[in-house]
Amino acid sequence: MLDPLSGKQLSEYDLRLLRVFKAVVEHGGFAAAEHSLGITRSTISVHMSSLESRMNIKLCVRGRAGFALTERGQTVYQACLQLFSSIQEFASLVDNLGKPLTGELVILYSDLLDRRSIENIAKAVTAIKQQAPRLCISLNMESVANIESALINNQAHVGFYPAYRSIDGLLSEVVFSESIYLCASKQSPLFGTLDADIDRERLAKHAAIHPSIELNPKGRAQLQQLNFGAKGYQFDSRLALILSGAYIGYLPISEAQPYIDQQTIRLIKPNEYSYPFELSLVHKINPNEKQKVQLAMDALQTQFVTH
């Protein structure tokens, strides 16, 4: 019944034996586990023999040299830890299903929000409050590094920021994408230069803005061709630097278009100098407050993906 080939399920008796085994391992022997289990050493021995018989596995050796797990015993012990952790997690989940969500829901973002994003977040907040009216929602801007740290350390539930890299322990989903283009303002000598006359050597003569964040491979390849003289992570910072005429830099088309329409900014060789900008919703793979994370992810995904 503990034989995986038998197809039978664990019984309550099997779980009881496994709990005895786990206690024996963690106390380092039969005698040391007596007090914790509240049963005699001889009863522990009977239980252990029964477990080994039912599993058809030698779990441990005991004698004058002391108590020690066999190699298979080590494997079974690790499986026990996972089993009882899953049981505890299930019990906690079921216990909380009927309780209203309370406390704080922390959502962090890395850039100044445009009108579309503000509207999407507002609709997501409405959906969250309808399902969990007692939640206190905390919405704040932080750097990408601070958002990643907060998610990993369970200090935030959901973050959204540019999808430039993967972090162990975090799961991300791209919910928005648009193209980023190299731009020059009317104050720049490049503004009136034909694309055909702009080559790498000419670009390298003009100071450029470094985005201060890791980019995708296409973006990195383009940055290597530029001569950096400024840094600007947020798009509004880059826009101000570009408008000065002292620098060229990358902007999303949504940010650049109003200035293109006013003929105060132009795109430089847009077929060659552009790369995709992607916005991701990010959360910890195994967060402490899974219900809050799922609630926020569902609401935000619905708004950003469908609008």
Secondary structure as GFF3:
##gff-version 3
##sequence-region A 1 307
A	DSSP	alpha_helix	12	27	.	.	.	ID=ss1
A	DSSP	alpha_helix	30	37	.	.	.	ID=ss2
A	DSSP	alpha_helix	41	55	.	.	.	ID=ss3
A	DSSP	beta_strand	60	63	.	.	.	ID=ss4
A	DSSP	beta_strand	66	69	.	.	.	ID=ss5
A	DSSP	alpha_helix	71	97	.	.	.	ID=ss6
A	DSSP	beta_strand	104	109	.	.	.	ID=ss7
A	DSSP	alpha_helix	115	131	.	.	.	ID=ss8
A	DSSP	beta_strand	136	141	.	.	.	ID=ss9
A	DSSP	alpha_helix	144	152	.	.	.	ID=ss10
A	DSSP	beta_strand	158	162	.	.	.	ID=ss11
A	DSSP	beta_strand	170	185	.	.	.	ID=ss12
A	DSSP	three_ten_helix	195	197	.	.	.	ID=ss13
A	DSSP	alpha_helix	200	203	.	.	.	ID=ss14
A	DSSP	beta_strand	207	210	.	.	.	ID=ss15
A	DSSP	alpha_helix	217	223	.	.	.	ID=ss16
A	DSSP	beta_strand	227	231	.	.	.	ID=ss17
A	DSSP	alpha_helix	235	243	.	.	.	ID=ss18
A	DSSP	beta_strand	249	252	.	.	.	ID=ss19
A	DSSP	alpha_helix	253	261	.	.	.	ID=ss20
A	DSSP	beta_strand	265	267	.	.	.	ID=ss21
A	DSSP	beta_strand	274	284	.	.	.	ID=ss22
A	DSSP	alpha_helix	290	306	.	.	.	ID=ss23
###
